[in-house]
Amino acid sequence: MLSTKSYFGLRRVPVGIGAILRGWDLTEDEFRDPNRLPVLDFRAMTHACTHDCFHCFTNKTRRTLTLTQIKRVLMEAADMGTHAIDFLGEGEPTLDPDFFAIIEHTSALGMIPVVFTDAATRMMDRDFVRRTFDAGASVSPKCDSLFNRDYQNRIVNDSSSQYFDQRRKAIDLLLETGFNTPAKDGTTRMGFDMVVTAKNIAEVPQLLRYCRESNLWVIFTFYLPSGRSGHEDFDKSLAPTNEQKQVMKGEILKIDINEFDFNHPIWSNITTSPCIERLQIYGDGRVSPCPGNETILGRVQDYSLQELHRMTLEHFPLHNPTCFDGNCLYRK
């Protein structure tokens, strides 16, 4: 069965394969509106994290914005027609003492909270998971590998070697709670954002099939030129070659068309979905155009979100939604 709804970059999508994450389900008209802020990246959560991923795209900026200031920014986003807020955090978002106050306020304003999380820290708690579900949030647990315990634990620098198994328990609880329940519009409320390297690229077909069969959204990304992976001394030896990337993209297209009747473009950045994020707020209030562009335009303490959005389109016109094609402007 196909959804009757079309999304930016995607025509009608199959129902039950996790083709689109709830929160990223913008129509073409919704995305193209230059006065609308479609999906806002919100890193103004705690910088605390129990892990130390070498390719983390954050710089662990300490949160100094108050809850009152955060709520004001969220109100401004709602007034601009923002569909969803990506809660990425400078650290682990679920560790923020105001986590529920923030995501529940987001939902009350009519926006969808999308929580990117390590899952293992708080998502093994049944009450925590249920409250997140009831808040209307979508959830994307960290995924460098679902199948290679040693590799995943090494990426998060887990000397105890417990992360992989803890995340598995959290994933099982999220599934049990119903985050992957099929919806008639083809969306799901759970998925994975996998950073593809030369060490895990062979897993892409297996993970893709697992997600499609489980109604889980999945995107495959490459290193961002920001945070740790944007530093000059960053070791890029794990980056896949261009040839490996092309083979991977061909496999994704073949599997989706032949096995799941999902015919979609392949984008340069996250392969199975266009980029729809615009504006990124740091914990101290600074704002940049997106996760791939760390140019600071101003602070939310000094400018309205609408003014910062206008500055983004003026200084970086390639972000203009009337002509943007969904391909990352910074991942080449």
C-alpha positions as CSV (number, residue, x, y, z in Angstrom):
1,M,0.0,0.0,0.0
2,L,1.2,3.5,-0.8
3,S,0.6,6.7,1.2
4,T,-1.5,9.2,-0.7
5,K,0.7,12.0,0.6
6,S,3.7,13.5,-1.2
7,Y,6.7,14.9,0.7
8,F,9.6,17.2,-0.3
9,G,11.8,15.1,-2.5
10,L,9.6,12.1,-2.3
11,R,6.5,11.1,-4.1
12,R,4.0,8.8,-2.5
13,V,5.8,6.4,-0.2
14,P,5.1,2.8,0.7
15,V,3.4,2.3,4.1
16,G,5.1,0.1,6.7
17,I,8.8,0.5,5.6
18,G,9.7,3.6,7.6
19,A,10.2,5.6,4.4
20,I,9.9,9.0,6.3
21,L,10.3,10.0,9.9
22,R,7.5,11.9,11.5
23,G,8.8,15.4,11.9
24,W,10.7,15.2,8.6
25,D,7.4,14.7,6.7
26,L,7.2,18.1,5.0
27,T,5.2,18.6,1.8
28,E,6.8,20.4,-1.1
29,D,4.8,23.5,-0.5
30,E,5.7,23.5,3.2
31,F,9.4,23.2,2.5
32,R,9.5,25.8,-0.4
33,D,7.9,28.6,1.6
34,P,10.7,31.1,2.1
35,N,9.0,32.6,5.2
36,R,8.8,29.2,6.9
37,L,11.5,27.6,9.1
38,P,10.9,23.9,8.3
39,V,13.1,21.9,10.8
40,L,15.2,23.6,13.4
41,D,18.4,22.0,14.8
42,F,18.4,22.6,18.5
43,R,21.7,21.9,20.2
44,A,20.8,24.0,23.3
45,M,20.6,21.0,25.6
46,T,23.3,19.8,28.1
47,H,26.8,19.3,26.9
48,A,27.1,16.3,29.2
49,C,27.7,13.0,27.6
50,T,28.9,9.6,28.9
51,H,30.6,8.9,25.5
52,D,33.6,10.3,23.6
53,C,33.0,9.6,19.9
54,F,36.0,10.7,17.9
55,H,33.9,11.9,15.0
56,C,31.3,13.8,17.1
57,F,30.1,16.9,15.1
58,T,29.7,18.9,18.3
59,N,32.2,21.0,20.3
60,K,30.5,20.4,23.6
61,T,29.4,24.0,24.1
62,R,28.0,24.5,27.5
63,R,24.3,25.4,27.7
64,T,23.8,28.9,29.2
65,L,20.4,29.6,27.7
66,T,17.8,29.5,30.4
67,L,14.6,27.5,30.2
68,T,12.7,30.8,29.8
69,Q,14.8,31.8,26.9
70,I,14.5,28.4,25.3
71,K,10.7,28.5,25.5
72,R,10.7,32.0,23.9
73,V,12.8,30.7,21.0
74,L,10.5,27.7,20.6
75,M,7.5,30.1,20.5
76,E,9.2,32.1,17.8
77,A,9.8,28.9,15.8
78,A,6.1,27.9,16.1
79,D,5.2,31.4,14.9
80,M,7.4,30.7,11.8
81,G,5.5,27.5,11.0
82,T,8.3,25.2,12.1
83,H,7.2,21.6,11.7
84,A,9.8,19.9,13.9
85,I,12.7,20.5,16.3
86,D,15.7,18.2,16.0
87,F,17.0,17.9,19.6
88,L,20.6,16.9,19.0
89,G,22.3,18.3,22.1
90,E,25.9,19.3,22.5
91,G,25.9,16.1,24.6
92,E,23.2,13.6,25.3
93,P,19.8,15.5,25.2
94,T,18.0,13.1,27.6
95,L,20.5,14.1,30.3
96,D,19.3,17.7,30.3
97,P,17.4,18.4,33.6
98,D,14.8,20.3,31.5
99,F,14.5,17.6,28.9
100,F,10.8,16.9,29.3
101,A,9.9,20.5,30.0
102,I,11.5,21.4,26.6
103,I,10.1,18.6,24.5
104,E,6.6,18.7,26.0
105,H,6.5,22.5,25.4
106,T,7.6,21.9,21.8
107,S,4.7,19.4,21.3
108,A,2.2,21.8,23.1
109,L,3.2,24.5,20.5
110,G,2.2,22.1,17.7
111,M,5.8,21.1,16.6
112,I,7.2,17.6,16.6
113,P,10.2,16.9,18.9
114,V,12.7,14.7,17.1
115,V,15.2,13.3,19.7
116,F,18.6,12.1,18.6
117,T,19.9,10.0,21.5
118,D,22.5,7.4,22.5
119,A,19.4,5.6,23.8
120,A,21.4,3.6,26.4
121,T,21.6,6.4,28.9
122,R,17.9,6.9,29.6
123,M,15.9,4.8,27.1
124,M,16.2,1.6,29.1
125,D,13.8,3.2,31.6
126,R,10.3,2.2,30.7
127,D,8.6,5.3,32.3
128,F,11.1,7.6,30.6
129,V,10.3,5.9,27.2
130,R,6.6,6.1,27.7
131,R,6.7,9.8,28.7
132,T,8.8,10.5,25.6
133,F,6.2,8.6,23.5
134,D,3.3,10.4,25.1
135,A,5.0,13.8,24.3
136,G,4.6,13.0,20.6
137,A,8.3,12.7,20.0
138,S,10.1,10.7,17.3
139,V,13.4,9.0,18.3
140,S,16.6,8.3,16.5
141,P,19.0,6.1,18.6
142,K,22.7,6.4,17.8
143,C,23.8,3.8,15.3
144,D,27.3,3.2,14.0
145,S,26.6,-0.5,13.9
146,L,23.7,-2.7,14.9
147,F,25.7,-5.8,14.2
148,N,29.3,-5.3,15.2
149,R,29.6,-5.0,19.0
150,D,33.3,-4.3,19.1
151,Y,33.1,-1.6,16.4
152,Q,30.2,0.2,18.0
153,N,31.7,0.2,21.5
154,R,35.0,1.4,20.1
155,I,33.3,4.4,18.3
156,V,31.8,5.6,21.6
157,N,35.0,4.9,23.4
158,D,33.3,2.5,25.9
159,S,36.0,0.8,27.9
160,S,33.3,-1.2,29.8
161,S,32.0,-2.7,26.5
162,Q,28.4,-2.3,27.7
163,Y,27.0,0.3,25.3
164,F,26.1,-2.1,22.5
165,D,24.0,-4.4,24.7
166,Q,22.5,-1.5,26.6
167,R,21.4,0.2,23.4
168,R,19.9,-3.1,22.2
169,K,17.7,-3.3,25.3
170,A,16.7,0.4,24.7
171,I,15.8,-0.3,21.1
172,D,13.7,-3.3,22.1
173,L,11.8,-1.2,24.6
174,L,11.3,1.6,22.1
175,L,9.9,-1.0,19.6
176,E,7.7,-2.5,22.3
177,T,6.3,0.9,23.2
178,G,5.2,1.4,19.6
179,F,7.5,4.0,18.1
180,N,7.7,2.0,14.9
181,T,3.9,1.5,14.5
182,P,3.0,1.9,10.8
183,A,0.9,5.0,9.9
184,K,-1.3,5.5,6.9
185,D,0.8,8.5,5.8
186,G,3.9,6.3,5.5
187,T,5.7,7.8,8.5
188,T,7.3,6.2,11.5
189,R,8.4,7.7,14.8
190,M,11.7,5.8,15.1
191,G,14.8,5.4,13.0
192,F,18.6,5.5,12.7
193,D,21.2,8.0,11.5
194,M,24.3,5.9,10.6
195,V,27.7,7.6,10.0
196,V,29.2,5.4,7.3
197,T,32.9,4.6,7.4
198,A,35.2,2.2,5.6
199,K,34.7,-0.1,8.6
200,N,30.9,-0.4,8.6
201,I,29.9,0.4,5.0
202,A,29.5,-3.3,4.3
203,E,26.6,-3.4,6.8
204,V,24.5,-0.8,4.9
205,P,22.4,-3.4,2.9
206,Q,21.8,-5.4,6.1
207,L,20.7,-2.4,8.1
208,L,18.6,-1.1,5.3
209,R,16.7,-4.3,5.0
210,Y,16.3,-4.6,8.8
211,C,14.8,-1.0,9.0
212,R,12.5,-1.5,6.0
213,E,11.2,-4.8,7.4
214,S,10.7,-3.2,10.9
215,N,9.1,0.1,9.7
216,L,12.2,2.1,10.9
217,W,13.5,5.2,9.1
218,V,17.2,5.1,8.2
219,I,19.6,7.6,6.7
220,F,23.3,6.9,5.9
221,T,25.6,9.9,6.3
222,F,29.2,10.7,5.8
223,Y,31.5,12.9,8.0
224,L,30.4,16.4,8.5
225,P,33.0,19.2,8.1
226,S,32.1,20.5,11.5
227,G,32.8,19.8,15.2
228,R,35.5,17.2,15.7
229,S,35.3,15.9,12.2
230,G,35.8,19.4,10.9
231,H,39.1,20.0,12.6
232,E,42.3,20.0,10.5
233,D,43.9,17.3,12.5
234,F,40.9,15.0,12.2
235,D,42.0,11.5,11.0
236,K,39.9,10.9,7.9
237,S,41.4,7.5,7.3
238,L,38.1,5.8,8.0
239,A,36.3,7.8,5.3
240,P,35.0,5.6,2.5
241,T,36.4,6.2,-1.0
242,N,34.3,7.7,-3.7
243,E,34.1,4.3,-5.3
244,Q,32.8,2.7,-2.1
245,K,30.2,5.5,-1.8
246,Q,29.0,4.9,-5.3
247,V,28.7,1.2,-4.8
248,M,26.8,1.8,-1.6
249,K,24.3,4.2,-3.2
250,G,23.7,1.7,-6.0
251,E,22.9,-1.0,-3.5
252,I,20.5,1.2,-1.6
253,L,18.7,2.1,-4.8
254,K,18.5,-1.5,-6.0
255,I,17.2,-2.9,-2.7
256,D,14.6,-0.2,-2.2
257,I,13.2,-0.4,-5.7
258,N,13.3,-4.2,-6.2
259,E,12.5,-5.4,-2.7
260,F,10.4,-2.6,-1.2
261,D,8.8,-0.8,-4.2
262,F,10.3,2.5,-2.9
263,N,11.7,4.5,-5.8
264,H,13.5,7.6,-4.5
265,P,16.4,9.8,-5.5
266,I,19.8,9.3,-3.9
267,W,21.0,12.4,-2.3
268,S,24.7,13.4,-1.7
269,N,24.3,13.6,2.0
270,I,21.9,11.2,3.6
271,T,21.2,9.0,0.6
272,T,17.6,8.1,1.5
273,S,16.2,11.5,2.4
274,P,16.7,15.1,1.3
275,C,18.1,17.6,3.8
276,I,15.3,19.7,5.3
277,E,17.1,21.3,8.3
278,R,17.8,25.1,8.5
279,L,19.3,27.1,11.4
280,Q,21.2,25.5,14.3
281,I,21.1,26.9,17.8
282,Y,24.0,26.3,20.2
283,G,23.7,26.0,24.0
284,D,25.0,29.6,24.5
285,G,22.5,31.0,22.0
286,R,24.8,31.3,18.9
287,V,23.1,30.5,15.6
288,S,24.6,29.0,12.4
289,P,22.9,28.1,9.2
290,C,23.0,24.3,9.7
291,P,25.1,21.5,11.2
292,G,27.5,21.6,8.2
293,N,28.1,25.3,8.4
294,E,29.4,26.7,11.7
295,T,29.4,30.3,10.6
296,I,27.9,32.3,13.5
297,L,25.2,34.7,12.3
298,G,24.2,36.1,15.7
299,R,22.7,35.1,19.0
300,V,19.1,34.4,19.9
301,Q,19.6,36.8,22.8
302,D,20.2,39.6,20.3
303,Y,18.0,38.8,17.3
304,S,14.7,37.1,16.7
305,L,14.6,33.8,15.0
306,Q,12.9,35.4,12.0
307,E,15.8,37.9,11.7
308,L,18.4,35.1,12.0
309,H,16.6,33.1,9.3
310,R,16.6,36.1,7.0
311,M,20.3,36.6,7.6
312,T,20.9,33.0,6.7
313,L,19.2,33.3,3.3
314,E,20.9,36.6,2.6
315,H,24.5,35.4,3.4
316,F,24.0,31.9,2.2
317,P,21.5,32.1,-0.7
318,L,22.1,28.4,-1.7
319,H,19.9,27.6,1.4
320,N,17.0,29.4,-0.2
321,P,14.2,26.8,-0.2
322,T,12.8,28.0,-3.5
323,C,15.8,26.6,-5.4
324,F,17.4,24.1,-2.9
325,D,17.4,20.6,-4.2
326,G,17.8,18.6,-1.0
327,N,21.5,17.8,-1.5
328,C,23.9,18.8,1.3
329,L,25.8,22.0,0.5
330,Y,28.7,20.9,2.6
331,R,29.1,17.1,2.3
332,K,30.6,16.7,-1.2
